[in-house]
Amino acid sequence: MHATPSFLDRHFPRLLAITGVATMLPGLQFLAPTLFLGALGMQAGDSTGIFFARHWGLMVFCFGALLLYAARHPAARRPLVYAAAIEKLGLVVMVLLAWNDPALAGMHGAALFDALCVLLYSAWLLKKPAQEFTGRR
């Protein structure tokens, strides 16, 4: 007899798709770093800052795309969710450590979103035994 899947089990692929698409939004920063950062009340500064802002936007876009991929590919889900949870936790910690820095005030929303993602991803990862994904018993 199989247990009834929990709410998280039933909706996790959809949650991954939604959080993946939301995570992809900073990809706009790759295309228009000055405009995107300005909309958040932040500045990129010199050409080095713009370079790193673009790179960060591209990296975050890629993580979002991987989450979207994981939503449809259960075999790839666990390692991709681990990687995304670690990246998102890193951002949350960095923003919390500099919460009162006016230059980073535009990151507060991203940190709150990422904190929610870390909680959801961690709850799912802790609920799923590794053997379910590897086929080991």
N, C-alpha and C positions, 0 to 999 in steps of 0.2 A: 504494500500500500504506500502511495506517495503522499507526502505532506503537501498541503496547499501552499503555493508560493506566497511569500509575504508581499506587502505593498511594494517594498524596495525591489524585490526580485522581479515582480511583474513590470514595474515601470522604469527600471534602471536603464535599459537601452534608450528609452525616450528621454530620460534625464541626461544621459550622455550626449544625445543629439542636441538637446537644448543648450546645455552648458558648452558643448563644442562650438556651436554656432556663435554663442555669445563670446566665447574665448577668441574666435576668429576676428572679431570686430577691430582690435588694434592693428590688424593687417592694413587698415587705412593709414596708419602711422608710417608704414613702409612707403606708401604712395605719396603722402603729403605730411611729412613729420611736423613742419612748423604750424600748419593749419590744425592738425589733430591735437598737438600739445597745447596750442593756444586755446582751443575749445575747452580744454581741461584746466586752463589758468596756469599753464606751465610753459617753460621756454627750453629750447634745445641748446641755445648758446651758439658756439662757433661750429665750424665744419665737423670737428670731432664729435661734438654733442649730437649733431644731426645724423652723422654716420651711425652712432650707437643707438639713437632713437629709431632709425630705420631698421637696423639689425634686430633690435628688440621687437619691433612690430612684426617683422617677418618670422621670428622665432615663435612668438605667441600665436600668430596665425597658424603656423605648422602644428603646434600643440593642439589647437582647436580642431584642425583638420584630422589629426590622429584620434581625437576623442570622437569625432563624427564617424570615422572609420570603425572604431571600437564598438560603436553603437550597433553596427550591422555585422560585425565579425567576432563572435564569442571567443574563438580560439585566440585572438590577439588582445582581448579585452583586459585581462589581468595585468600584463606587463605595461600596457599603455596607461591604464588607470593608475598604477603605481607611479610611473614617471610623471604624469600630470599632477598627481597629489603632491609629490615632492617639490615640483616646480612651483605649484601654487602655494604650498606651505612656506617656501623660501620667500616668495613675494610678501606674504602676510607678515612674516617675521621682520623683514626689512622695513616695511611700512610702519609696523608697530614700534620699532626701535626709533623711527624718525617721525612719529605721529605729529609732533608739534612743529616740525620744520615747515614753514609756510610754502616753500618751493615744492613740497611734495603733497600738498593738500589735495591736488587733483587725483592722487592715487588712493585716497580713502575708499571711494566706491569700489574700485577694483579689488582692494584688499578685503573688503566685506564680502563681495561676490566670491572671491577665491577662498575665503574662510568657510563659507557655506559649502562650496564644492569639496573642500578638504574633508569636512564633516560627512557629507554624503558618500564620497568615494571611500573614506576610511570605514564607515559603517558597512558598506558593501564588501570591501576587502576582508574585513574581520569576520564577516558572516559566511564567506565562501571558503571552504577548505581548499588548499592548494591542490590536493589530489583530484578534485573535481575537474581541474583544468589540465592536468598532466596525464590523467588516465591511470595514475598510480594508486595503489590501495595500501 
